[in-house]
């Protein structure tokens, strides 16, 4: 397995496309449909990369990224790619 990727996007077609493509390349994919669930999944699953939609509900992508960075506090650094 190449690593674990967290996809946070509220569009089911985008979720399916990213999941299919990443799994085809050997990644394990975890999916969340809103920002609050994305943050919980990041805390629980410790992905090696986060693909994060800016416009998700509950917490927007900017807030999720801000909270991830605040919680990392030097322990680890998870790359985040923002999707717009």
N, C-alpha and C positions, 0 to 999 in steps of 0.2 A: 504494500500500500504506500502511495506517494505522500500521504499526509491527510489531514482533516481540514475541510473548508466549511465555514459557516456562511450560508447564503441567507441574507435578510432582505426580503422583498415581498411586497403585498400583491404582486401580479403573479398569478399561478402559472401563466405561460412562460414568464421569465424564470421562475423557479424551476420548472420542468426542463427548459432549455439549458440552464446552467448546470442543473443536477446531471442531466444526461451527458453533457459534454465533459464535465469534470470526472464523472465516474468512468467514462470511456477512457480517460487518461490515467486512471488508477487511483483517483482521490476518493476518500470517504467524504460524503456530503451530509451536512446537517442543515435543515431548512427551518426558518422562522418567518412568520407572516406579518409580524409587527415589531416595533422597536423594543417593547418591554420583553417579549419572548426572546428576541435576539440577544438582549443583554443577559437573560437567564441562561440561554444556551451557551453563550460565551463563557459564563462562570462555570457551568457544569461540564461542558465538553472540551474545553481548552483547545480550540482549533488552532491550526498553524497559520490560517489566513481567514479574514472576514471580508466578504463581498457585501457591501451595505448600501441599500437604496436610501437616497436622501429623503424621499417623501413618504416613508412608512408612517403608520398611525401609532398612537399611544405615546411613544417617544420618537421624535424624528431622527434621521440618521446622524445629524450633527450632535444631538444630545447623547445618542448611544456611543458615538466615537469619543466624546468628551468623558463620559462615565467609564468607558473601558480604559482610557489613558489614566484617569484618576485612580482607578483600582489597581492598575498594573504596578504602580509605585516601585519601579525598578526590579520587580521580581522576574518579569518577562516582558517582551515587546511583541505584540501581535500585529503584523502588517494589516492595514485596513485599506481596501480599495473602495472608494465611494462610487456608486452608480447613480447617474442622474438621467 
